[in-house]
Amino acid sequence: MEYSVTIDLKEGSGESTDNSNVCLVEKIWASKILNWNAVSKIIQSVWKTREEIFVSPWLDNVFFFRFRNVEDRQRVLKEAP
């Protein structure tokens, strides 16, 4: 079953460029808090992107993923679990 939630993100200081085409925010539903380093390794092996993905932990199993290229992100959104 697919479940999605919209998260309202606050606008920053305006000093950064628009990277929305290479970023994702994902919530992993789990009964315990996950180790972000383990999540990073598993995601990179499962998604099989051409280039490295940078993973940052947020709160309660919410992770920020930054891709190096748009094609990897688009493929993940379309095909990956």
mmCIF file of the N, C-alpha and C atoms, coordinates in Angstrom:
data_MODEL
# 
_entry.id   MODEL 
# 
loop_
_atom_site.group_PDB 
_atom_site.id 
_atom_site.type_symbol 
_atom_site.label_atom_id 
_atom_site.label_alt_id 
_atom_site.label_comp_id 
_atom_site.label_asym_id 
_atom_site.label_entity_id 
_atom_site.label_seq_id 
_atom_site.pdbx_PDB_ins_code 
_atom_site.Cartn_x 
_atom_site.Cartn_y 
_atom_site.Cartn_z 
_atom_site.occupancy 
_atom_site.B_iso_or_equiv 
_atom_site.pdbx_formal_charge 
_atom_site.auth_seq_id 
_atom_site.auth_comp_id 
_atom_site.auth_asym_id 
_atom_site.auth_atom_id 
_atom_site.pdbx_PDB_model_num 
ATOM 1   N N  . MET A 1 1  ? 0.841  -1.181 0.000   1.00 0.00 ? 1  MET A N  1 
ATOM 2   C CA . MET A 1 1  ? 0.000  0.000  0.000   1.00 0.00 ? 1  MET A CA 1 
ATOM 3   C C  . MET A 1 1  ? 0.883  1.240  0.000   1.00 0.00 ? 1  MET A C  1 
ATOM 4   N N  . GLU A 1 2  ? 0.616  2.138  -0.897  1.00 0.00 ? 2  GLU A N  1 
ATOM 5   C CA . GLU A 1 2  ? 1.401  3.364  -0.985  1.00 0.00 ? 2  GLU A CA 1 
ATOM 6   C C  . GLU A 1 2  ? 0.750  4.438  -0.130  1.00 0.00 ? 2  GLU A C  1 
ATOM 7   N N  . TYR A 1 3  ? 1.579  5.156  0.602   1.00 0.00 ? 3  TYR A N  1 
ATOM 8   C CA . TYR A 1 3  ? 1.086  6.201  1.482   1.00 0.00 ? 3  TYR A CA 1 
ATOM 9   C C  . TYR A 1 3  ? 1.995  7.404  1.336   1.00 0.00 ? 3  TYR A C  1 
ATOM 10  N N  . SER A 1 4  ? 1.434  8.567  1.117   1.00 0.00 ? 4  SER A N  1 
ATOM 11  C CA . SER A 1 4  ? 2.268  9.755  0.994   1.00 0.00 ? 4  SER A CA 1 
ATOM 12  C C  . SER A 1 4  ? 1.745  10.855 1.895   1.00 0.00 ? 4  SER A C  1 
ATOM 13  N N  . VAL A 1 5  ? 2.659  11.675 2.360   1.00 0.00 ? 5  VAL A N  1 
ATOM 14  C CA . VAL A 1 5  ? 2.342  12.785 3.238   1.00 0.00 ? 5  VAL A CA 1 
ATOM 15  C C  . VAL A 1 5  ? 3.043  14.017 2.697   1.00 0.00 ? 5  VAL A C  1 
ATOM 16  N N  . THR A 1 6  ? 2.376  15.133 2.714   1.00 0.00 ? 6  THR A N  1 
ATOM 17  C CA . THR A 1 6  ? 2.995  16.381 2.298   1.00 0.00 ? 6  THR A CA 1 
ATOM 18  C C  . THR A 1 6  ? 3.545  17.080 3.522   1.00 0.00 ? 6  THR A C  1 
ATOM 19  N N  . ILE A 1 7  ? 4.809  17.488 3.455   1.00 0.00 ? 7  ILE A N  1 
ATOM 20  C CA . ILE A 1 7  ? 5.459  18.204 4.547   1.00 0.00 ? 7  ILE A CA 1 
ATOM 21  C C  . ILE A 1 7  ? 5.702  19.627 4.092   1.00 0.00 ? 7  ILE A C  1 
ATOM 22  N N  . ASP A 1 8  ? 5.234  20.589 4.859   1.00 0.00 ? 8  ASP A N  1 
ATOM 23  C CA . ASP A 1 8  ? 5.438  21.989 4.537   1.00 0.00 ? 8  ASP A CA 1 
ATOM 24  C C  . ASP A 1 8  ? 6.817  22.406 5.044   1.00 0.00 ? 8  ASP A C  1 
ATOM 25  N N  . LEU A 1 9  ? 7.740  22.696 4.121   1.00 0.00 ? 9  LEU A N  1 
ATOM 26  C CA . LEU A 1 9  ? 9.088  23.097 4.479   1.00 0.00 ? 9  LEU A CA 1 
ATOM 27  C C  . LEU A 1 9  ? 9.180  24.615 4.461   1.00 0.00 ? 9  LEU A C  1 
ATOM 28  N N  . LYS A 1 10 ? 9.816  25.180 5.454   1.00 0.00 ? 10 LYS A N  1 
ATOM 29  C CA . LYS A 1 10 ? 9.970  26.629 5.550   1.00 0.00 ? 10 LYS A CA 1 
ATOM 30  C C  . LYS A 1 10 ? 10.999 27.112 4.535   1.00 0.00 ? 10 LYS A C  1 
ATOM 31  N N  . GLU A 1 11 ? 10.758 28.285 3.994   1.00 0.00 ? 11 GLU A N  1 
ATOM 32  C CA . GLU A 1 11 ? 11.694 28.870 3.041   1.00 0.00 ? 11 GLU A CA 1 
ATOM 33  C C  . GLU A 1 11 ? 12.941 29.339 3.772   1.00 0.00 ? 11 GLU A C  1 
ATOM 34  N N  . GLY A 1 12 ? 14.092 29.135 3.166   1.00 0.00 ? 12 GLY A N  1 
ATOM 35  C CA . GLY A 1 12 ? 15.366 29.513 3.777   1.00 0.00 ? 12 GLY A CA 1 
ATOM 36  C C  . GLY A 1 12 ? 15.676 30.985 3.595   1.00 0.00 ? 12 GLY A C  1 
ATOM 37  N N  . SER A 1 13 ? 16.926 31.314 3.769   1.00 0.00 ? 13 SER A N  1 
ATOM 38  C CA . SER A 1 13 ? 17.379 32.698 3.710   1.00 0.00 ? 13 SER A CA 1 
ATOM 39  C C  . SER A 1 13 ? 17.498 33.229 2.285   1.00 0.00 ? 13 SER A C  1 
ATOM 40  N N  . GLY A 1 14 ? 17.348 32.365 1.295   1.00 0.00 ? 14 GLY A N  1 
ATOM 41  C CA . GLY A 1 14 ? 17.455 32.802 -0.089  1.00 0.00 ? 14 GLY A CA 1 
ATOM 42  C C  . GLY A 1 14 ? 18.883 32.779 -0.606  1.00 0.00 ? 14 GLY A C  1 
ATOM 43  N N  . GLU A 1 15 ? 19.822 32.321 0.210   1.00 0.00 ? 15 GLU A N  1 
ATOM 44  C CA . GLU A 1 15 ? 21.220 32.304 -0.198  1.00 0.00 ? 15 GLU A CA 1 
ATOM 45  C C  . GLU A 1 15 ? 21.578 31.092 -1.036  1.00 0.00 ? 15 GLU A C  1 
ATOM 46  N N  . SER A 1 16 ? 20.743 30.061 -1.024  1.00 0.00 ? 16 SER A N  1 
ATOM 47  C CA . SER A 1 16 ? 21.064 28.853 -1.772  1.00 0.00 ? 16 SER A CA 1 
ATOM 48  C C  . SER A 1 16 ? 20.311 28.850 -3.103  1.00 0.00 ? 16 SER A C  1 
ATOM 49  N N  . THR A 1 17 ? 20.791 28.033 -4.021  1.00 0.00 ? 17 THR A N  1 
ATOM 50  C CA . THR A 1 17 ? 20.138 27.904 -5.317  1.00 0.00 ? 17 THR A CA 1 
ATOM 51  C C  . THR A 1 17 ? 19.018 26.873 -5.221  1.00 0.00 ? 17 THR A C  1 
ATOM 52  N N  . ASP A 1 18 ? 18.164 26.829 -6.221  1.00 0.00 ? 18 ASP A N  1 
ATOM 53  C CA . ASP A 1 18 ? 17.066 25.871 -6.242  1.00 0.00 ? 18 ASP A CA 1 
ATOM 54  C C  . ASP A 1 18 ? 17.606 24.495 -6.606  1.00 0.00 ? 18 ASP A C  1 
ATOM 55  N N  . ASN A 1 19 ? 17.579 23.578 -5.657  1.00 0.00 ? 19 ASN A N  1 
ATOM 56  C CA . ASN A 1 19 ? 18.053 22.210 -5.868  1.00 0.00 ? 19 ASN A CA 1 
ATOM 57  C C  . ASN A 1 19 ? 16.911 21.212 -5.821  1.00 0.00 ? 19 ASN A C  1 
ATOM 58  N N  . SER A 1 20 ? 15.675 21.678 -5.944  1.00 0.00 ? 20 SER A N  1 
ATOM 59  C CA . SER A 1 20 ? 14.523 20.801 -5.774  1.00 0.00 ? 20 SER A CA 1 
ATOM 60  C C  . SER A 1 20 ? 14.475 19.669 -6.792  1.00 0.00 ? 20 SER A C  1 
ATOM 61  N N  . ASN A 1 21 ? 15.113 19.842 -7.936  1.00 0.00 ? 21 ASN A N  1 
ATOM 62  C CA . ASN A 1 21 ? 15.101 18.795 -8.951  1.00 0.00 ? 21 ASN A CA 1 
ATOM 63  C C  . ASN A 1 21 ? 16.091 17.665 -8.654  1.00 0.00 ? 21 ASN A C  1 
ATOM 64  N N  . VAL A 1 22 ? 16.919 17.813 -7.637  1.00 0.00 ? 22 VAL A N  1 
ATOM 65  C CA . VAL A 1 22 ? 17.863 16.753 -7.266  1.00 0.00 ? 22 VAL A CA 1 
ATOM 66  C C  . VAL A 1 22 ? 17.705 16.317 -5.810  1.00 0.00 ? 22 VAL A C  1 
ATOM 67  N N  . CYS A 1 23 ? 16.619 16.690 -5.162  1.00 0.00 ? 23 CYS A N  1 
ATOM 68  C CA . CYS A 1 23 ? 16.429 16.368 -3.746  1.00 0.00 ? 23 CYS A CA 1 
ATOM 69  C C  . CYS A 1 23 ? 15.105 15.658 -3.507  1.00 0.00 ? 23 CYS A C  1 
ATOM 70  N N  . LEU A 1 24 ? 15.086 14.817 -2.475  1.00 0.00 ? 24 LEU A N  1 
ATOM 71  C CA . LEU A 1 24 ? 13.877 14.147 -2.013  1.00 0.00 ? 24 LEU A CA 1 
ATOM 72  C C  . LEU A 1 24 ? 13.863 14.163 -0.494  1.00 0.00 ? 24 LEU A C  1 
ATOM 73  N N  . VAL A 1 25 ? 12.685 14.199 0.074   1.00 0.00 ? 25 VAL A N  1 
ATOM 74  C CA . VAL A 1 25 ? 12.512 14.007 1.510   1.00 0.00 ? 25 VAL A CA 1 
ATOM 75  C C  . VAL A 1 25 ? 11.617 12.785 1.649   1.00 0.00 ? 25 VAL A C  1 
ATOM 76  N N  . GLU A 1 26 ? 12.088 11.787 2.384   1.00 0.00 ? 26 GLU A N  1 
ATOM 77  C CA . GLU A 1 26 ? 11.357 10.537 2.531   1.00 0.00 ? 26 GLU A CA 1 
ATOM 78  C C  . GLU A 1 26 ? 11.178 10.177 3.998   1.00 0.00 ? 26 GLU A C  1 
ATOM 79  N N  . LYS A 1 27 ? 10.023 9.625  4.318   1.00 0.00 ? 27 LYS A N  1 
ATOM 80  C CA . LYS A 1 27 ? 9.743  9.096  5.653   1.00 0.00 ? 27 LYS A CA 1 
ATOM 81  C C  . LYS A 1 27 ? 9.745  7.583  5.539   1.00 0.00 ? 27 LYS A C  1 
ATOM 82  N N  . ILE A 1 28 ? 10.529 6.931  6.375   1.00 0.00 ? 28 ILE A N  1 
ATOM 83  C CA . ILE A 1 28 ? 10.549 5.470  6.422   1.00 0.00 ? 28 ILE A CA 1 
ATOM 84  C C  . ILE A 1 28 ? 9.749  5.040  7.643   1.00 0.00 ? 28 ILE A C  1 
ATOM 85  N N  . TRP A 1 29 ? 8.680  4.312  7.396   1.00 0.00 ? 29 TRP A N  1 
ATOM 86  C CA . TRP A 1 29 ? 7.808  3.872  8.487   1.00 0.00 ? 29 TRP A CA 1 
ATOM 87  C C  . TRP A 1 29 ? 8.427  2.643  9.143   1.00 0.00 ? 29 TRP A C  1 
ATOM 88  N N  . ALA A 1 30 ? 8.816  2.789  10.397  1.00 0.00 ? 30 ALA A N  1 
ATOM 89  C CA . ALA A 1 30 ? 9.437  1.704  11.150  1.00 0.00 ? 30 ALA A CA 1 
ATOM 90  C C  . ALA A 1 30 ? 9.068  1.856  12.622  1.00 0.00 ? 30 ALA A C  1 
ATOM 91  N N  . SER A 1 31 ? 9.130  0.762  13.358  1.00 0.00 ? 31 SER A N  1 
ATOM 92  C CA . SER A 1 31 ? 8.759  0.789  14.769  1.00 0.00 ? 31 SER A CA 1 
ATOM 93  C C  . SER A 1 31 ? 9.857  1.352  15.667  1.00 0.00 ? 31 SER A C  1 
ATOM 94  N N  . LYS A 1 32 ? 11.053 1.552  15.114  1.00 0.00 ? 32 LYS A N  1 
ATOM 95  C CA . LYS A 1 32 ? 12.149 2.135  15.888  1.00 0.00 ? 32 LYS A CA 1 
ATOM 96  C C  . LYS A 1 32 ? 12.890 3.157  15.041  1.00 0.00 ? 32 LYS A C  1 
ATOM 97  N N  . ILE A 1 33 ? 13.669 4.001  15.681  1.00 0.00 ? 33 ILE A N  1 
ATOM 98  C CA . ILE A 1 33 ? 14.471 4.995  14.975  1.00 0.00 ? 33 ILE A CA 1 
ATOM 99  C C  . ILE A 1 33 ? 15.621 4.279  14.270  1.00 0.00 ? 33 ILE A C  1 
ATOM 100 N N  . LEU A 1 34 ? 15.774 4.547  12.989  1.00 0.00 ? 34 LEU A N  1 
ATOM 101 C CA . LEU A 1 34 ? 16.776 3.867  12.180  1.00 0.00 ? 34 LEU A CA 1 
ATOM 102 C C  . LEU A 1 34 ? 18.104 4.616  12.183  1.00 0.00 ? 34 LEU A C  1 
ATOM 103 N N  . ASN A 1 35 ? 19.180 3.869  12.041  1.00 0.00 ? 35 ASN A N  1 
ATOM 104 C CA . ASN A 1 35 ? 20.510 4.432  11.936  1.00 0.00 ? 35 ASN A CA 1 
ATOM 105 C C  . ASN A 1 35 ? 20.669 5.006  10.527  1.00 0.00 ? 35 ASN A C  1 
ATOM 106 N N  . TRP A 1 36 ? 20.939 6.308  10.440  1.00 0.00 ? 36 TRP A N  1 
ATOM 107 C CA . TRP A 1 36 ? 20.975 6.961  9.127   1.00 0.00 ? 36 TRP A CA 1 
ATOM 108 C C  . TRP A 1 36 ? 22.094 6.429  8.251   1.00 0.00 ? 36 TRP A C  1 
ATOM 109 N N  . ASN A 1 37 ? 23.207 6.022  8.841   1.00 0.00 ? 37 ASN A N  1 
ATOM 110 C CA . ASN A 1 37 ? 24.317 5.487  8.056   1.00 0.00 ? 37 ASN A CA 1 
ATOM 111 C C  . ASN A 1 37 ? 23.911 4.162  7.400   1.00 0.00 ? 37 ASN A C  1 
ATOM 112 N N  . ALA A 1 38 ? 23.203 3.330  8.149   1.00 0.00 ? 38 ALA A N  1 
ATOM 113 C CA . ALA A 1 38 ? 22.716 2.063  7.600   1.00 0.00 ? 38 ALA A CA 1 
ATOM 114 C C  . ALA A 1 38 ? 21.682 2.322  6.506   1.00 0.00 ? 38 ALA A C  1 
ATOM 115 N N  . VAL A 1 39 ? 20.792 3.273  6.740   1.00 0.00 ? 39 VAL A N  1 
ATOM 116 C CA . VAL A 1 39 ? 19.793 3.636  5.730   1.00 0.00 ? 39 VAL A CA 1 
ATOM 117 C C  . VAL A 1 39 ? 20.492 4.088  4.445   1.00 0.00 ? 39 VAL A C  1 
ATOM 118 N N  . SER A 1 40 ? 21.506 4.916  4.577   1.00 0.00 ? 40 SER A N  1 
ATOM 119 C CA . SER A 1 40 ? 22.251 5.419  3.427   1.00 0.00 ? 40 SER A CA 1 
ATOM 120 C C  . SER A 1 40 ? 22.844 4.278  2.614   1.00 0.00 ? 40 SER A C  1 
ATOM 121 N N  . LYS A 1 41 ? 23.477 3.334  3.272   1.00 0.00 ? 41 LYS A N  1 
ATOM 122 C CA . LYS A 1 41 ? 24.102 2.207  2.572   1.00 0.00 ? 41 LYS A CA 1 
ATOM 123 C C  . LYS A 1 41 ? 23.068 1.330  1.881   1.00 0.00 ? 41 LYS A C  1 
ATOM 124 N N  . ILE A 1 42 ? 21.964 1.052  2.565   1.00 0.00 ? 42 ILE A N  1 
ATOM 125 C CA . ILE A 1 42 ? 20.925 0.201  1.988   1.00 0.00 ? 42 ILE A CA 1 
ATOM 126 C C  . ILE A 1 42 ? 20.274 0.881  0.797   1.00 0.00 ? 42 ILE A C  1 
ATOM 127 N N  . ILE A 1 43 ? 19.916 2.149  0.960   1.00 0.00 ? 43 ILE A N  1 
ATOM 128 C CA . ILE A 1 43 ? 19.262 2.899  -0.117  1.00 0.00 ? 43 ILE A CA 1 
ATOM 129 C C  . ILE A 1 43 ? 20.146 2.954  -1.355  1.00 0.00 ? 43 ILE A C  1 
ATOM 130 N N  . GLN A 1 44 ? 21.423 3.224  -1.163  1.00 0.00 ? 44 GLN A N  1 
ATOM 131 C CA . GLN A 1 44 ? 22.316 3.326  -2.318  1.00 0.00 ? 44 GLN A CA 1 
ATOM 132 C C  . GLN A 1 44 ? 22.457 1.991  -3.045  1.00 0.00 ? 44 GLN A C  1 
ATOM 133 N N  . SER A 1 45 ? 22.421 0.898  -2.302  1.00 0.00 ? 45 SER A N  1 
ATOM 134 C CA . SER A 1 45 ? 22.530 -0.408 -2.965  1.00 0.00 ? 45 SER A CA 1 
ATOM 135 C C  . SER A 1 45 ? 21.219 -0.803 -3.645  1.00 0.00 ? 45 SER A C  1 
ATOM 136 N N  . VAL A 1 46 ? 20.084 -0.436 -3.073  1.00 0.00 ? 46 VAL A N  1 
ATOM 137 C CA . VAL A 1 46 ? 18.784 -0.800 -3.640  1.00 0.00 ? 46 VAL A CA 1 
ATOM 138 C C  . VAL A 1 46 ? 18.429 0.083  -4.837  1.00 0.00 ? 46 VAL A C  1 
ATOM 139 N N  . TRP A 1 47 ? 18.656 1.388  -4.719  1.00 0.00 ? 47 TRP A N  1 
ATOM 140 C CA . TRP A 1 47 ? 18.294 2.308  -5.790  1.00 0.00 ? 47 TRP A CA 1 
ATOM 141 C C  . TRP A 1 47 ? 19.231 2.222  -6.989  1.00 0.00 ? 47 TRP A C  1 
ATOM 142 N N  . LYS A 1 48 ? 20.446 1.752  -6.801  1.00 0.00 ? 48 LYS A N  1 
ATOM 143 C CA . LYS A 1 48 ? 21.417 1.566  -7.887  1.00 0.00 ? 48 LYS A CA 1 
ATOM 144 C C  . LYS A 1 48 ? 21.530 2.806  -8.787  1.00 0.00 ? 48 LYS A C  1 
ATOM 145 N N  . THR A 1 49 ? 21.793 3.925  -8.162  1.00 0.00 ? 49 THR A N  1 
ATOM 146 C CA . THR A 1 49 ? 21.961 5.171  -8.918  1.00 0.00 ? 49 THR A CA 1 
ATOM 147 C C  . THR A 1 49 ? 23.319 5.183  -9.611  1.00 0.00 ? 49 THR A C  1 
ATOM 148 N N  . ARG A 1 50 ? 23.404 5.978  -10.645 1.00 0.00 ? 50 ARG A N  1 
ATOM 149 C CA . ARG A 1 50 ? 24.674 6.095  -11.366 1.00 0.00 ? 50 ARG A CA 1 
ATOM 150 C C  . ARG A 1 50 ? 25.711 6.833  -10.536 1.00 0.00 ? 50 ARG A C  1 
ATOM 151 N N  . GLU A 1 51 ? 25.238 7.785  -9.736  1.00 0.00 ? 51 GLU A N  1 
ATOM 152 C CA . GLU A 1 51 ? 26.139 8.571  -8.910  1.00 0.00 ? 51 GLU A CA 1 
ATOM 153 C C  . GLU A 1 51 ? 25.709 8.489  -7.447  1.00 0.00 ? 51 GLU A C  1 
ATOM 154 N N  . GLU A 1 52 ? 26.598 8.887  -6.571  1.00 0.00 ? 52 GLU A N  1 
ATOM 155 C CA . GLU A 1 52 ? 26.364 8.814  -5.127  1.00 0.00 ? 52 GLU A CA 1 
ATOM 156 C C  . GLU A 1 52 ? 25.180 9.675  -4.699  1.00 0.00 ? 52 GLU A C  1 
ATOM 157 N N  . ILE A 1 53 ? 24.490 9.210  -3.662  1.00 0.00 ? 53 ILE A N  1 
ATOM 158 C CA . ILE A 1 53 ? 23.401 9.962  -3.051  1.00 0.00 ? 53 ILE A CA 1 
ATOM 159 C C  . ILE A 1 53 ? 23.887 10.429 -1.684  1.00 0.00 ? 53 ILE A C  1 
ATOM 160 N N  . PHE A 1 54 ? 23.648 11.678 -1.356  1.00 0.00 ? 54 PHE A N  1 
ATOM 161 C CA . PHE A 1 54 ? 23.985 12.196 -0.031  1.00 0.00 ? 54 PHE A CA 1 
ATOM 162 C C  . PHE A 1 54 ? 22.743 12.124 0.833   1.00 0.00 ? 54 PHE A C  1 
ATOM 163 N N  . VAL A 1 55 ? 22.874 11.528 2.013   1.00 0.00 ? 55 VAL A N  1 
ATOM 164 C CA . VAL A 1 55 ? 21.736 11.319 2.908   1.00 0.00 ? 55 VAL A CA 1 
ATOM 165 C C  . VAL A 1 55 ? 21.958 12.086 4.195   1.00 0.00 ? 55 VAL A C  1 
ATOM 166 N N  . SER A 1 56 ? 20.942 12.839 4.603   1.00 0.00 ? 56 SER A N  1 
ATOM 167 C CA . SER A 1 56 ? 20.989 13.562 5.878   1.00 0.00 ? 56 SER A CA 1 
ATOM 168 C C  . SER A 1 56 ? 19.786 13.146 6.707   1.00 0.00 ? 56 SER A C  1 
ATOM 169 N N  . PRO A 1 57 ? 20.010 12.780 7.966   1.00 0.00 ? 57 PRO A N  1 
ATOM 170 C CA . PRO A 1 57 ? 18.872 12.431 8.824   1.00 0.00 ? 57 PRO A CA 1 
ATOM 171 C C  . PRO A 1 57 ? 18.153 13.686 9.294   1.00 0.00 ? 57 PRO A C  1 
ATOM 172 N N  . TRP A 1 58 ? 16.826 13.618 9.343   1.00 0.00 ? 58 TRP A N  1 
ATOM 173 C CA . TRP A 1 58 ? 16.047 14.700 9.923   1.00 0.00 ? 58 TRP A CA 1 
ATOM 174 C C  . TRP A 1 58 ? 15.475 14.172 11.229  1.00 0.00 ? 58 TRP A C  1 
ATOM 175 N N  . LEU A 1 59 ? 14.204 14.116 11.392  1.00 0.00 ? 59 LEU A N  1 
ATOM 176 C CA . LEU A 1 59 ? 13.588 13.708 12.655  1.00 0.00 ? 59 LEU A CA 1 
ATOM 177 C C  . LEU A 1 59 ? 12.677 12.508 12.436  1.00 0.00 ? 59 LEU A C  1 
ATOM 178 N N  . ASP A 1 60 ? 12.705 11.564 13.372  1.00 0.00 ? 60 ASP A N  1 
ATOM 179 C CA . ASP A 1 60 ? 11.778 10.423 13.358  1.00 0.00 ? 60 ASP A CA 1 
ATOM 180 C C  . ASP A 1 60 ? 11.735 9.693  12.021  1.00 0.00 ? 60 ASP A C  1 
ATOM 181 N N  . ASN A 1 61 ? 12.887 9.227  11.563  1.00 0.00 ? 61 ASN A N  1 
ATOM 182 C CA . ASN A 1 61 ? 13.001 8.439  10.333  1.00 0.00 ? 61 ASN A CA 1 
ATOM 183 C C  . ASN A 1 61 ? 12.621 9.205  9.071   1.00 0.00 ? 61 ASN A C  1 
ATOM 184 N N  . VAL A 1 62 ? 12.771 10.506 9.114   1.00 0.00 ? 62 VAL A N  1 
ATOM 185 C CA . VAL A 1 62 ? 12.640 11.327 7.913   1.00 0.00 ? 62 VAL A CA 1 
ATOM 186 C C  . VAL A 1 62 ? 14.055 11.629 7.443   1.00 0.00 ? 62 VAL A C  1 
ATOM 187 N N  . PHE A 1 63 ? 14.292 11.390 6.154   1.00 0.00 ? 63 PHE A N  1 
ATOM 188 C CA . PHE A 1 63 ? 15.625 11.560 5.596   1.00 0.00 ? 63 PHE A CA 1 
ATOM 189 C C  . PHE A 1 63 ? 15.580 12.480 4.382   1.00 0.00 ? 63 PHE A C  1 
ATOM 190 N N  . PHE A 1 64 ? 16.642 13.254 4.228   1.00 0.00 ? 64 PHE A N  1 
ATOM 191 C CA . PHE A 1 64 ? 16.804 14.147 3.086   1.00 0.00 ? 64 PHE A CA 1 
ATOM 192 C C  . PHE A 1 64 ? 17.823 13.503 2.157   1.00 0.00 ? 64 PHE A C  1 
ATOM 193 N N  . PHE A 1 65 ? 17.441 13.293 0.902   1.00 0.00 ? 65 PHE A N  1 
ATOM 194 C CA . PHE A 1 65 ? 18.313 12.684 -0.087  1.00 0.00 ? 65 PHE A CA 1 
ATOM 195 C C  . PHE A 1 65 ? 18.642 13.719 -1.155  1.00 0.00 ? 65 PHE A C  1 
ATOM 196 N N  . ARG A 1 66 ? 19.933 13.889 -1.414  1.00 0.00 ? 66 ARG A N  1 
ATOM 197 C CA . ARG A 1 66 ? 20.367 14.808 -2.474  1.00 0.00 ? 66 ARG A CA 1 
ATOM 198 C C  . ARG A 1 66 ? 21.133 14.000 -3.516  1.00 0.00 ? 66 ARG A C  1 
ATOM 199 N N  . PHE A 1 67 ? 20.614 14.026 -4.727  1.00 0.00 ? 67 PHE A N  1 
ATOM 200 C CA . PHE A 1 67 ? 21.206 13.290 -5.835  1.00 0.00 ? 67 PHE A CA 1 
ATOM 201 C C  . PHE A 1 67 ? 22.199 14.185 -6.565  1.00 0.00 ? 67 PHE A C  1 
ATOM 202 N N  . ARG A 1 68 ? 23.135 13.572 -7.238  1.00 0.00 ? 68 ARG A N  1 
ATOM 203 C CA . ARG A 1 68 ? 24.108 14.337 -8.029  1.00 0.00 ? 68 ARG A CA 1 
ATOM 204 C C  . ARG A 1 68 ? 23.562 14.669 -9.409  1.00 0.00 ? 68 ARG A C  1 
ATOM 205 N N  . ASN A 1 69 ? 22.545 13.930 -9.862  1.00 0.00 ? 69 ASN A N  1 
ATOM 206 C CA . ASN A 1 69 ? 21.965 14.273 -11.159 1.00 0.00 ? 69 ASN A CA 1 
ATOM 207 C C  . ASN A 1 69 ? 20.452 14.043 -11.161 1.00 0.00 ? 69 ASN A C  1 
ATOM 208 N N  . VAL A 1 70 ? 19.795 14.767 -12.020 1.00 0.00 ? 70 VAL A N  1 
ATOM 209 C CA . VAL A 1 70 ? 18.336 14.752 -12.104 1.00 0.00 ? 70 VAL A CA 1 
ATOM 210 C C  . VAL A 1 70 ? 17.806 13.399 -12.561 1.00 0.00 ? 70 VAL A C  1 
ATOM 211 N N  . GLU A 1 71 ? 18.505 12.739 -13.461 1.00 0.00 ? 71 GLU A N  1 
ATOM 212 C CA . GLU A 1 71 ? 18.037 11.471 -14.003 1.00 0.00 ? 71 GLU A CA 1 
ATOM 213 C C  . GLU A 1 71 ? 17.926 10.394 -12.915 1.00 0.00 ? 71 GLU A C  1 
ATOM 214 N N  . ASP A 1 72 ? 18.896 10.352 -12.001 1.00 0.00 ? 72 ASP A N  1 
ATOM 215 C CA . ASP A 1 72 ? 18.825 9.384  -10.901 1.00 0.00 ? 72 ASP A CA 1 
ATOM 216 C C  . ASP A 1 72 ? 17.580 9.625  -10.053 1.00 0.00 ? 72 ASP A C  1 
ATOM 217 N N  . ARG A 1 73 ? 17.327 10.878 -9.715  1.00 0.00 ? 73 ARG A N  1 
ATOM 218 C CA . ARG A 1 73 ? 16.154 11.206 -8.896  1.00 0.00 ? 73 ARG A CA 1 
ATOM 219 C C  . ARG A 1 73 ? 14.860 10.841 -9.627  1.00 0.00 ? 73 ARG A C  1 
ATOM 220 N N  . GLN A 1 74 ? 14.775 11.171 -10.896 1.00 0.00 ? 74 GLN A N  1 
ATOM 221 C CA . GLN A 1 74 ? 13.568 10.869 -11.664 1.00 0.00 ? 74 GLN A CA 1 
ATOM 222 C C  . GLN A 1 74 ? 13.325 9.366  -11.741 1.00 0.00 ? 74 GLN A C  1 
ATOM 223 N N  . ARG A 1 75 ? 14.385 8.602  -11.962 1.00 0.00 ? 75 ARG A N  1 
ATOM 224 C CA . ARG A 1 75 ? 14.245 7.146  -12.029 1.00 0.00 ? 75 ARG A CA 1 
ATOM 225 C C  . ARG A 1 75 ? 13.803 6.579  -10.700 1.00 0.00 ? 75 ARG A C  1 
ATOM 226 N N  . VAL A 1 76 ? 14.370 7.070  -9.594  1.00 0.00 ? 76 VAL A N  1 
ATOM 227 C CA . VAL A 1 76 ? 13.989 6.601  -8.257  1.00 0.00 ? 76 VAL A CA 1 
ATOM 228 C C  . VAL A 1 76 ? 12.518 6.915  -7.995  1.00 0.00 ? 76 VAL A C  1 
ATOM 229 N N  . LEU A 1 77 ? 12.077 8.106  -8.326  1.00 0.00 ? 77 LEU A N  1 
ATOM 230 C CA . LEU A 1 77 ? 10.679 8.473  -8.115  1.00 0.00 ? 77 LEU A CA 1 
ATOM 231 C C  . LEU A 1 77 ? 9.737  7.585  -8.931  1.00 0.00 ? 77 LEU A C  1 
ATOM 232 N N  . LYS A 1 78 ? 10.156 7.217  -10.117 1.00 0.00 ? 78 LYS A N  1 
ATOM 233 C CA . LYS A 1 78 ? 9.306  6.423  -10.999 1.00 0.00 ? 78 LYS A CA 1 
ATOM 234 C C  . LYS A 1 78 ? 9.316  4.926  -10.689 1.00 0.00 ? 78 LYS A C  1 
ATOM 235 N N  . GLU A 1 79 ? 10.495 4.385  -10.342 1.00 0.00 ? 79 GLU A N  1 
ATOM 236 C CA . GLU A 1 79 ? 10.651 2.938  -10.288 1.00 0.00 ? 79 GLU A CA 1 
ATOM 237 C C  . GLU A 1 79 ? 11.018 2.329  -8.947  1.00 0.00 ? 79 GLU A C  1 
ATOM 238 N N  . ALA A 1 80 ? 11.704 3.069  -8.107  1.00 0.00 ? 80 ALA A N  1 
ATOM 239 C CA . ALA A 1 80 ? 12.295 2.458  -6.912  1.00 0.00 ? 80 ALA A CA 1 
ATOM 240 C C  . ALA A 1 80 ? 11.310 2.360  -5.748  1.00 0.00 ? 80 ALA A C  1 
ATOM 241 N N  . PRO A 1 81 ? 11.531 1.365  -4.897  1.00 0.00 ? 81 PRO A N  1 
ATOM 242 C CA . PRO A 1 81 ? 10.686 1.254  -3.695  1.00 0.00 ? 81 PRO A CA 1 
ATOM 243 C C  . PRO A 1 81 ? 10.998 2.366  -2.707  1.00 0.00 ? 81 PRO A C  1 
# 
